[in-house]
Every structure is written in structure tokens, then in C-alpha cells.
Amino acid sequence: MNPLHFQNTGSGADFYKWSRLRLDIDQPLPNGSYPEPMRTPSWVELVGRNIAASALSVSGSLRVSGKNRQDEPFDELFEFWHGGGGQWRIERDGEVVYLAADDQSALVLIDGQLQRQPAGRMRMAWVGSMFSPLDLLGEDSLLRKMSTRTKVTHEAESVEKYGRAAWSTELVTPKGDDTIELAFDDDTGILVLLRTPNGGLLEVTNLAVHDQIDSERFTWDGQISNADFDRKDPRAQAANRIEILSALVDALERPQDVLSAVAGTADHQQARTAVVDLLGVSETGADAVLAMQVRRFGGAEVDKIRRELAELRQHTEHPAVDQ
């Protein structure tokens, strides 16, 4: 089994309880004997627990630092709250940059305004220059974005990170010339440390687990900018969809070029500009490329996108005539 494609077949909460099953070695069993100390988790178990953490209610601070493509240093601090069912609130410098009350839609700060991403459209997750809290846990975490050729160098080691027990390990980069340091919180499975060969750093502090986070934390009563296309006009919707799918196909044909273009850009606007310049697509198309989940680079997903694009183009070029 490839650990980066680990699948949870049960509910997130059930799997989390199973993955966290452990014994207190200081307490005797009913037969009077003492249990063996907890064994070191395997890489597959660490990945599984990281996915299962999507069932938890947690909050904390995320610091991201490093250098961008222009070799300029950056240092960002996010505050985040996460609830089960896709609930997120992410703030940067006290400003909300991402807000989701469920896993169907989200509000994202783009060009200084919170923009609604309707259900069924790709959710823009580009809220940080290098990493964001969205990378810390769940099905779409940073682990799922890493190359499947990345290999673990050694067994996880028990360490302490930011006052909490954690498991530390290293991954070898695809070229085999550098290592990436990772650490997972022992209690939650959340990624709390990542150090890249080029000096990039992700670290989570003030991590707290909650029984429940008030739903008001994930709601917004301020101004919202809706998507800039006419949802009532089928032709406008089709044109918008073609624009997005065309950009995705262009990106899927040049994945390494796209990754190189956006790596280390300082913010969403720079990343968008890089994609526009590289592929010659619109800003809407560039946003879709940046929001695309890495699993869509698989052959089956690529074929699916191409088929949908071909069908939409045929429909718009040769519309059905009402009888």
C-alpha cells in the first residue's frame, strides 16, 4: 500500500479513536499484569492518523518562513480553528483569509475581499505563500501533495515539540539528494513541523484540542463578494467552466513547469500572475489551477477533465435546437 494514498473506509471519528487506541503502561490490566509500552507508529499509521485528524476540533498558530523565488525572506503567522465536517477559520495578521462552515463552500480572501466559492466549484486554498493551515491535516493535507516517490529514511522517533509529545521522521526528496524533516503531534496526528532543504519552515504552536468549537466561529456576517459570472445565464456558466477546464488541461500537460513557476511566490497575486504568464490563461483559470488538488494529476482524472471540456465545447459550438 502506498502510504500517500491511504484510504480511510470508516468515519473520521471512528478511525481517529481506533488510531489513538493506546494503553496506560502505569495501570495494571484486569489480570494484574502491565501492558507493554506503546510501539513506534509506522509511516502508514502516521499518515492515517493525519487523515483521521479531520474529525477533530482543534486550534493553534502556524508560522511559515523561508525565502521566495526572488531569494527574499518571508515570515507569516496564521491563527486557525478547525472543526469536523470541513469547518475552518484561518486568520493572518488578524484578518480572516479563509472561512468554511462545511466541506461544500468557502469564503476566501482574494484581492482584499472575501469571495464566496459556490458548491461544485473548486475551492481556493491559496491562503499562504508557502504553506497554510489547510496543509496540516485531512484528505487534502500536505502529505497528499508530496510526490509518491518520496521515501522515509528511518523509523519515527519520540520527541517533544513546542511542549507536546510528537513523532519525528525524515523523508528523502525524489532526487535523493536532500531530506525533509517532519514531526506529527502524538495526541492528534496533526503535522506540527516541516523543514525543507531550502530553508522553508512550517511550525505549529499553541495547539489545543476542543470538545467542540462554537459554530459562530465559522460564520461571517460581513461583506461578501460573489463569483464574478452570471449564474442565471447557462451560456455564461458554460463559458466560465470551459475557461477553467482549459486552464486545468494546460496545467496538467506541464505539471513541473507549473510547480516551478509558483514555488516560493510571496502571495496569491504573485502565484496567479506566474500561472497567467506561464500558461497564457485568464486569472479565473489561474485561480482554478492553484486550487487544483494534486490527485487530479492522475491519468483517470486528466481524461475525465478532457472529456468534460470536449463535451462542453461541442455543446456550445453546436447547441441543441428546441423543437
Secondary structure, 3 states (H helix, E strand, C coil): CCHHHCCCCCCHHHHHHHHCCCCCCCCCCCCCCCCCCCCCCCHHHHHHHHHHHHHCEEEEEEEEEEECCCCCEEEEEEEEEEECCCEEEEEECCEEEEEECCCCCEEEEECCEEEEECCCCCCCCCCCCCCCHHHCCCCCCHHHHCCCCCEECCCCEEEEECCEEEEEEEEECCCCCCEEEEEEECCCCCEEEEECCCCCEEEEEEEEEECCCCHHHHCCCCCCECCCCCCCCHHHHHHHHHHHHHHHHHHHHCHHHHHHHHCCCCCHHHHHHHHHHHHCCCHHHHHHHHHCCHHHHCHHHHHHHHHHHHHHHHHHHCCCCCC
